[in-house]
Amino acid sequence: MTLPGHFQNWFRSKGWQPRPHQLEMLELGRNGQSALLISPTGGGKTLAGFLPTLVELAAPHITAGIHTLYISPLKALAVDIARNLETPIGEMKLPVSIETRTGDTSYAKRQRQRQKPPDVLITTPEQMTLLIADPAAAHLLRNLQCVIIDELHSIVSQKRGVLLSLALSRLRTHAPQARFTGLSATVADPDALRAWLAPVGTPPVPLVLGKAGAPPRIRILDSVERVPWSGHSARYSIPEVYETIKTAKMALLFVNTRSQAELLFQELWNANEDHLPIALHHGSLDVMQRRKVEAAMADGKIKAVVCTSTLDLGIDWGDVDLVVQVGAPKGSSRLLQRIGRANHRLDESSNALLVPSNRFEVLECVAARQAAEEGAQDSEYPMTRKLDVLAQHLIACACSGPFHADALFAEIKSAFTYRTLKRERFDQVLDYVATGGYALKSYERYAKLKQGEDGQWRLAHPQLVLRYKMNMGTIVQNEMMKVRLSSVKMRQGRRTILGGRVIGELEEYFLSQLGVGDTFLFGGEVLRFEGMDEFGALATRAPGREPRVPSYNGGKFPLSTYLAERVRGILADKAQWQSLPPQVRDWLSLQSWASVLPKADEMLVETFPRAEKHYMVCYPFEGRLAQQTLGMLLTRRLERWGAKPLGFVASEYALMVWMVNDLSAMIDQGRISLPKLFDEDMLGDDLEAWLAESNMMKSAFRNCAIIAGLVERNFPGKEKTARQVTVNTDLIFDALRSHQPDHILMRAAWEDAADGLINVERLGAMLKRVKGHILHKALERVSPLAVPVLLEIGRESIQGEAHDALLAEAEAELAAEASRLA
Amino acid sequence: MPFSPKPKPNLPLRPAVLLDTVISLGGVELRPDLSGALYVPDLAALIISDLHLEQGTSLARRGISVPPFDTGITIGLLESVINRWAPQRLIFLGDSFHDDDGERRIEAALMQRLKKIAVAHECFWICGNHDPSPPRHLAGHSADHILLGPLTLRHAPQRLRKAEIEIAGHLHPGCAVAQRGRRVSGKCFIADERRLIMPAFGAYTGALSVFAQPYERLFKREETRAWMIGQERLYKFPFARLC
């Protein structure tokens, strides 16, 4: 298909050629067909998505309802996209109206958008869901022609994506004529996204591929310094990283956690003799501060930005020509995505530098570089069938008007994410939404949904609409508290703290551990904690003081299965060691001399004594979460079999358990069998017994209870009384466990915990993999490979659910202190 | 692995033992229980604060359908603590029902169990802010406050008169201790030399941190101790150790 004349002229005036994938998208769009466009950043993806709409609306027309809905996962992105579209629309003088609607949009503007809708509405998944909960939804969407979903690869792996897919199924009912366009970065399984976009029972949408960019140039920092055995600070690399930044026009430095970002920023600042403009960007910083950094990037006023995943997505904020990944990349798709942030001209290679923060991470970086150079992807499969999300959707549907259960069930089954939903389960969720779904039917009279004579379900009270709107959404954050920069005044000899401007938010959990006078890093400054007031935490600047850095509480992202396999391959294959730095090569040679290096399909288990304790280390390379679960289960078994385990520590790569009894001897005498210890049957009763007690399960339950609307975060009118109407979800969990353990929300929580928090599936696959392939080595002393894990012991808090043990310890310490003083 | 729920048999799993913890207030020996109740051996009296019966149905009326099992669980806990200490008198420190209408909503079988308890003991029902009028169908005396030897028992803590020593409820005290980078929190008894505030007993009752504004000026901090309720026993901490 060719572009209309004035579009061609416009492209020419820009010095551009329409790209093949843009024309392909135009043709599909003009035929009313849905499509998935996979293209690297810089490929004109957004324009490709909008082109059919712009061409369609180029003729003078009367706007009769929304023509195109554009959904972006980031609120800030919505505003930027709208601004970027104004350029072609303005320059070609197209009669197209564009508006945005996000959580920040005023009530008045939203009302106006209902009365007089624009041609194109740019919005977020949450606003999309609110739109279908509107009784006027059918009317507003009657002329909808096109829905564009940006960053689809990122949305589908979250509960937000599951909720969005339900909203889209509703939208299809209102506007059967609409086409669906997904825009995505490269993913491991494009077919899953193609199916995600199409209603069940119809063929997957066609795939359009943008031209792949030039392969990236990825370098691993080959430091002259000694790479540390363990830890995550990468402090050794600062001088070299700093020198590299100096050679770049603008560099993005990605890390995996907020605390790493703070630390890296601080270290770079200390090394910053040339006064380079270096900035910090992460999710806890105040929005205004983040916007300022983004603006400075766009203006080219910044040399480097230290950031977390907050800059993974989104439009280009400037001329980035170098990406530095500090710490392990965790997955090749994530790495490729981040590298793609540099150099948006497709024909030029992006430059990336990987900086491992310890020796195991060197292996991971090598594996990630290989994978990235091959373009191998390991992104996650779309998330499906979440029962708590379904419950929220049912309330949204009821808010928009009465419904028949049969019709709604059929509509929900048409969504890719719920294609396997059973009617029985749907009815349970409906029952939960209506009356709580309890065995004890005492709440019938307080039902939220009631079935009328006509068989339709309707909301029992109009006030429920407002409550739904205040509590909808699937992003459940840890309780966050505002941090305000304060000043100290002396008044009548008393130190008085005056609250000042808000500089960001921190987890309540973290703040609650600080005592007045404690110092911590935040927003690149050392702050002194001054206490709390009713609005949050108060802090003052404490320059020059040694910060008590937030503890490293594990990466958010586990090592991908794909990279793990590659790392095992590198360990086993000496030919590949050539690509490793000499000191790491020496380390591995030492290991094969002092102990052994396992073959790619083997799992090494080492046992050795040390300082009157006995240790067992295994190296599954399955990520911290799966190995933490393994640690919990192994210690239960070792306890039962008389080895007297004392504790364990899990890293991303290995698991170490220490105990009183001599495990080497027990194995030797046949009292403990390793194949039995690692048998898959641990995922039966042992897992269940542990999980039921675990905090993981409680935290999964809390999330589900919030999403499913069992407890409410916000209550209309009187925010102060919110606490009074909220029952602690742990108490609800206990009540259900004893009285109705098969309740639908218990099931939802179990599925979430098994999926994400404890990685049961991955653990199961690993146990299956190592069956018959366990290589045991009884040693006299710790092996070179085990040293990094051993060093983690002091850093990690003790594991398990031993609350009473911690309390007893705290109490005993005080008693000991008192007796010393006496 | 599929979801295969197994009920946890009979909550609570707490050990049914008499703890040896003693709190001394105004020369009276008090024995705190893991359930949050307080036994007074000299008077064979068991004090229970903030039962909040029918909290579940009270919330359900506002459209928040938390599981309706709380009253049954709370009464079960009450029965077991009574078995443990075998008191002659029961003193309820107020907010026994979550609202004044609770007595009407409670299931008949559960009401029977409550009546049985009330008849078998000498009961004192102190009125709370949630239940300003005394129970209509339960045996016992009702009162605004009770004098127990040197101690004044009332629902909400008040400004102490000269030489007055008080046991109160109402605030639902809770506290936390940070140890090894972990924060462990729970309900607690909190007391100085002249006042003790009891934790809430009801199954769905939460905790309000002892650092919250309502506790200000109630205690002399340097004398203040908290007894935090753990899984197996109580743990005693000076105020300075709490967070």
Interface residues (C-beta under 8 A of the other chain):
Chain A: T435 G436 Y438 L440 S442 Y443 Y446 K448 H461 Q463 L464 R467 Y509 S512 Q513 G515 M532 E534 S551 L683 G684 L687 E688 A692 L710 V711 E712 R723 V725 T726 V727 N728 L731 I732 D734 A735 L736 R737 S738 H739 Q740 P741 D742 H743 M746 R747 W750 E751 A754 V760 G764 S797 I798 H803 D804 L806 L807 A808 E809 A810 E811 L814
Chain B: M1 F3 S4 P5 K6 P7 K8 P9 N10 L11 Q55 T57 L59 A60 R61 R62 G63 I64 S65 V66 P67 P68 F69 D70 G72 I73 E107 A176 V177 A178 Q179 R180 G181 R182 R183 V184 A203 Y204 G206 F211 Q213 M228 G230 Q231 E232 R233 Y235 K236 F237 P238 R241 C243
